[in-house]
Amino acid sequence: MFWNNKNQKLIDRALRLNPMGQLKNYLMTPLVDLNLPALSVDYLVLDFETTGLDDQRDHIISIGFTEISQGRVQLNRSQHHLVKTEKKLESDNVSIHQITDDEVSQGIGIKAMMNLLLQHMAGKAVVAHYQSIEYNFIQRISEQLYGHALPMVMVDTLQIERRKLQRLFRPIGANQLRLFNLRNDYNLPRYHAHNAMEDAIATAELLLAQICHRQQQHKAVKLKDITS
Amino acid sequence: MEIEQLEIHDFLQNTHPLNKLTADELKQLTAAIEIAYTARGETILEPETQNQWLYLIRSGAVKRTDHQDGLVAQFSSQDFFGHKALERGGLIKNKVVALEDSLFYLIPNAVYQQLMISNNDFKNYFSQQKNQRLKSAINELKTGQENILIKSRVADFLHHQPLRIPANTSIRKTALMMRDSNQTAALITEQNRLKGIVTDRVFCTKVVTQALDTEVAISEIMTQDVITIGPQQTGLEAMLLMTRLNVRHLPVVQDQKLLGMITATDLIHHQSHNPIYLVNQIHKADDQKTLIQLSAQLPTALCKMVDADLNANDIAYSISSIGRAIIQKVIKLNLKKLGKAPVPFAYMVAGSLARNDQTAHSDQDNGLLLSDEYDEQLHGSYFEQLAAAVSNDLNQCGYVLCPGDVMASNSQWRQPLQQWVSYFNRWINQPEPKALMYSSIFFDLRCVYGDVSLFQSLQQQVHAMIKNNRIFLAYMAANAQQNKPPLGLFRRFVLESHGAENKALDMKKRGIMPCTDIARVFALDAGTEVINTADRLSSAEAAGIISQEAAEDLVDSFEFLSMVRLQHQVKNIKLGKAADNYVDPNELSSLERRHLKDAFELISTYQDVLSKKYNQGQM
């Protein structure tokens, strides 16, 4: 699969740059096997709050993540961190995330954040709802810090749903693919709070629901059936 | 971010019995949780495999099938399952399947076992069987029950003025005044100062036994050192004082001024929250207008009794007594207008009024049993007029006309003894659906007025027909399966559609009636004539028809369901709404919902027992 070849090329090139620490560990850990049954894969489910959608101009304010292991969301492996940034917060985003400049200045730096992510992403599939934020920001920061892109196995819950609806030739409504509307479709509870860790947990639950439903249609769902 | 800020933590905190955990215990539990999802129709627990979790349903619903007796239970949000397997070392016995797409919070076995040791409320919740849990729920409902006399003040009892007489009144005149004013004591006063007291007892202990001259002044025999009480003292103090000193009358005095008097009877009236008082007033009433006014006080009396935490069976008994007093009075007033009946008769009531299960004004269910001397040509119009007037007057009192026309005003239910006997004969020996419906109405029958021996003669003949009639019992047992209690709550399919409010649980049809129907079959089998549901169950137990455990389970379930219904009715009355049977599940706490589910499951179990006991190979 071209996908794997592309990742293997990335790894080979990155290892030639003599990486250290968490990055080295990440690159040395084999990528998750795409032929594994989807429910037996270990996932890191991510959510970033950012100052905007442009990975070149905008900054990460906070990150939240949780893990799925053996088909269950692991609450005790969930984390939430504020991320330090030089850029002044715009009032729009402050009202959504309720995070102020003061709080952000107490957060972790970009390097520490990447080390944390590399540590937890190693050997896992990475999940996000609408990956272009999380994936693009990680890749931009990786280029800046390490001089190359990161090999990743990505799963996007929004993409899974979009493809499912396209397969069924169903029209897609304006807000239909938003996380909270999709959760409702799968009879998942309404969560009130809005922060990166709760959104990561909400996304993790949605992924389980999507895999379980897919499983009812086609017996054995593999990781490659749901990756982006 | 702290775990307490998670929405999951809030959910756990609002779920019984996790709300009884300490902050630390809850925090540890939250941190240990894993979340799982199951799509509709998929199996969650498979028998003969291992389970290592206590499951808490966050959203969705599941169904548990008991592999031994095929009984099904449903669970939904805030319900737990899986703990029974944990208690037997993880081995799963009963299959659990998702009825809807469901999200679960999984609590690891180690955390469960730890809490079973460290937290008593948690342990009680998961170790009790559902019948024990129900029993402790009933006890919990009653913990508020204390002597309400503590809360009342003597001043509250000063309804009527005592008889006051000057000291020089003669003994004879005093007796006459007491008789005419219907008083059991007279107070001897001087310028509103209390000088002494005489009670009806003194006429026995002094006047007659000592052969006193009745023209002597009352002051000669009065008690001078009168025991009095202040208006601010409690009803309980008054009662204790009376008991200790063996007196029944306490003049109420403040600053040496006589305010009135309370009697032992006043205290009794108060303690039983007006129903006795109301029944007395009904007996005293002498026109229909007064009766209508008194009947309108019934909802208030109900509220008072429920607020005082009396048990449901006693409350229903009191409300039924009021209902019977009203119908008796209505009959009496109409007999007065129509003149003496030409032949002996017995006025009978059926349904909840007969069973002493009434909680509010209900439909009329009644019949008129006439002596076999009855001749339609000669006596027909008298009884027709009587029955029409009685039904009409009851309707005015709030006991609306029976929609099924089961009333003495319908000539079908105004018949001589022979005809009633042949009715029962037909219902018992040709039990088609309509006959079974009549059976379930007319097997709960009570004579409220008239010739009791006539009524007893009917009862004896009917009981002779049922005795050892297994086929009829089998039909009644099958009939008792008609109304099934809901197995899961709060899913739309268990909620009845009715009128304005669309989603509510019909407590009468789904809980109280099935229980009443079960008790009726057991009582018929036991050959007992008692008709109150709780009485029927204990009689059936005494006759060896059911076990003590079964009797207790059913009595407890019935009591709990009745209590929930009463509390709902009182809430409605206070909001100015009708005291109906439709409980909106949102009115209930998660604890009450759990207990309700236990009660429904128990009733369902005994419906099954009933069907196995009587219907083997017959239907």
Interface residues (C-beta under 8 A of the other chain):
Chain A: G64 G71 R72 V73 Q74 L75 N76 H80 Y186 N187 L188 P189 Y191 H192 A193 N195 M197 E198 I201 A204 E205 L208 A209 C212 H213 Q215 Q216
Chain B: M1 Q5 L6 E7 I8 F11 T30 A31 A32 I33 E34 I35 A36 Y37 T38 A39 G41 E42 R58 S59 G60 E100 D101 S102 L103 L106
